[in-house]
Amino acid sequence: MQELEDYPLTLEDLKYRLELSSSEVLEIVKELWNEKKINKVSGNIWYSVFPITKRGILDIQEDDSETYFTVTSLGKIELRTSSNSRL
């Protein structure tokens, strides 16, 4: 999730940055999506601010290089919390 904090990335970008296979990256993205910690850049702006609102199922394939993802406010809170706990 740290990788997505600075700027939006695609599955392909994440694959190379994390040095993981496409299927591993897809599983991580789906998990973060289900936990409401990331959103699609083209997604609803209100969801990025208020991640408790309802949204659809993430429907992407391993080879999707068109969809960009970013961290939601909920994801940013978790990043801040985990960063502070390391200090």
C-alpha positions in Angstrom: 0.0 0.0 0.0 3.0 2.3 0.6 3.7 2.2 -3.1 0.3 3.6 -3.9 0.5 6.5 -1.5 2.8 8.7 -3.6 0.9 8.4 -6.9 -1.5 6.0 -8.7 -0.2 2.8 -10.1 -1.5 0.0 -12.3 -1.2 -3.8 -11.6 1.8 -3.9 -14.0 3.5 -1.0 -12.2 3.0 -2.8 -8.8 4.3 -6.1 -10.3 7.6 -4.5 -11.1 7.9 -2.4 -8.0 7.1 -5.3 -5.6 8.9 -7.9 -7.7 5.9 -10.2 -7.6 4.0 -12.3 -10.1 0.8 -10.9 -11.7 -1.4 -13.3 -9.8 0.2 -12.3 -6.4 -0.3 -8.6 -7.2 -3.9 -9.2 -8.2 -4.6 -11.0 -4.9 -3.0 -8.2 -2.9 -5.0 -5.6 -4.8 -8.2 -7.5 -4.3 -7.6 -7.9 -0.6 -6.9 -4.1 -0.2 -10.0 -3.4 -2.3 -12.2 -5.6 -0.1 -10.7 -3.9 3.0 -11.7 -0.6 1.4 -8.1 0.7 1.6 -7.6 1.4 -2.2 -9.8 2.7 -5.0 -9.6 3.0 -8.7 -8.5 6.4 -9.9 -11.5 6.5 -12.2 -13.7 5.5 -9.3 -16.1 7.6 -7.3 -14.3 10.6 -5.7 -16.7 10.4 -2.7 -15.6 6.8 -2.1 -12.0 8.0 -1.8 -12.9 10.5 0.9 -15.6 8.3 2.6 -14.7 4.7 2.1 -17.6 3.4 4.1 -19.9 4.2 1.2 -21.0 1.2 -1.0 -19.2 0.3 -4.1 -19.1 -2.5 -6.7 -17.0 -5.6 -6.9 -13.5 -5.2 -8.3 -13.6 -6.8 -11.7 -10.1 -6.9 -13.2 -7.8 -9.4 -14.8 -4.1 -10.1 -14.0 -3.0 -8.4 -17.2 -5.0 -5.2 -16.7 -2.6 -2.3 -17.4 -5.3 0.4 -17.8 -6.7 0.7 -14.3 -4.9 2.9 -11.9 -5.2 2.4 -8.1 -4.7 4.8 -5.2 -5.0 4.8 -1.4 -8.3 5.8 0.2 -8.5 7.9 3.3 -8.9 4.6 5.3 -5.8 3.3 3.7 -3.9 6.5 4.6 -5.0 6.2 8.2 -3.6 2.7 8.4 -0.3 3.8 6.8 0.0 6.6 9.3 -0.8 4.3 12.2 1.7 1.7 11.1 4.4 4.4 10.5 3.8 5.8 14.0 3.9 2.4 15.7 7.4 1.8 14.2 8.9 4.9 15.9 
